Amino acid sequence: MTGSLEPRPLHGQRLLVCVGGGIAAYKSLELVRRLRDAGAEVQVAMTDGAQQFVTTLSFQALSGHPVRTSLWDSAAEAAMGHIELARWADRIVVAPATADLLARLAHGFANDLVTTLCLATTAPITVAPAMNHRMWQHPATAANLAVLRERGVQIIGPEDGPLAEGESGPGRLSEPGDIVATLAGGHAATAAARDLAGMRVVVSAGPTYEDLDPVRYLGNRSSGKMGFAVAASAARRGAEVVLVAGPVHLPTPAGVSRVDVRSAAQMREAVLAALPADIYIGAAAVADYAPRVAVPNKIKKTGEKLELDLVRTPDILAEVAAQTQALKLVVGFAAETENVEHYARGKLKAKRLDMIIANRVGIAEGGFESDQNALTAYWKDGEREFASAPKTRLADALMDLIVERLNA
Ligand code: CTP
């Protein structure tokens, strides 16, 4: 059988492999060879540390391209500037990703070529960590990884096993074959996943704060994580995404333009200003009531009782759904503690939505502040359940359904 009949699952993919400075760098030579066997076009960038372990010449021979090592190499920049290289890549694969490199990526450093490329790209990023097991298990590394995961970075490995220093534990770079298989598996999704290119998606996320006086507000426990994950997922599929965010401390997902607001009234204004759009996803937990007036001075305690004078806020979702401009899909969220389907379907109808995504709140696992969530989507003549999963994964599954309903 000839080689041409072998499957080339990464055919046409442009992969930028960024090599970090660890002993596992030698395995990345094999990774580059296998990625090319799988049909990918590969370019390589190396950190200074990586060059202590493997030469640029080896990677050049295996990738078939000159290897990039510095931001300050004028000849290389003239051939292909680093921003151009960041744009060239369909995906960046950081392997091995050392503890130091993960920290710099998590904090948005751009102090060498590799971190600059990762910051300048809008392509998805995969990291394959490799390090000593104590460094892997250190809370600082765990926290950096959590930040990267939240941002939608794909993490492969590491494996458990013997490490370079004669010790054993988690920290071995995943086998090149396994990294290629994971990338090839994900490739089907990425290829199908440019299906929102040319579309404009507006997402609201997080809570709103309604000021009572200069020091107090009415708020809720929404973390914004679900809405941010949905916005990130839509951007990965090629959409132009505007994310209207209530007060949350979350990093802005790659490729998303963000508008920060505080109150329901500000959120309404920002959402309406972001229209027209093809899709609106109302994931924010908008306050239903706000103080009639926010008083300029601190409310002093007087009697035994304090009564607040609250008025209904505008229903942003219903207002967007009632717009005459050609929105293709309007999706709402419903947080319910009981009779989930009944209440969710009631809102679907009353607000004239195309779909509502309900989650049960108030149970031990999942809901507002959690990273996990279980959801059910309802539309006029159908429903779909999503089992408990990390919000980033759920967001991708929800976007699959949204695209399905868009084409229904
Ligand atoms: N929503 C909105 N504007 C509001 C209130 C809610 O856009 N002023 C949107 C939310 O973004 C979410 C959906 O409406 O998509 C939630 O519906 P809602 O009826 O507000 O749910 P609850 O506040 O949970 O309502 P209830 O207390 O009646 O269950």
Residues whose N, C-alpha, C, O or C-beta is under 5 A from the ligand:
A	BS01	CTP	G282 A283 A284 A285 V286 A287 D288 T313 P314 D315 I316 L317 G332 F333 A334 A335
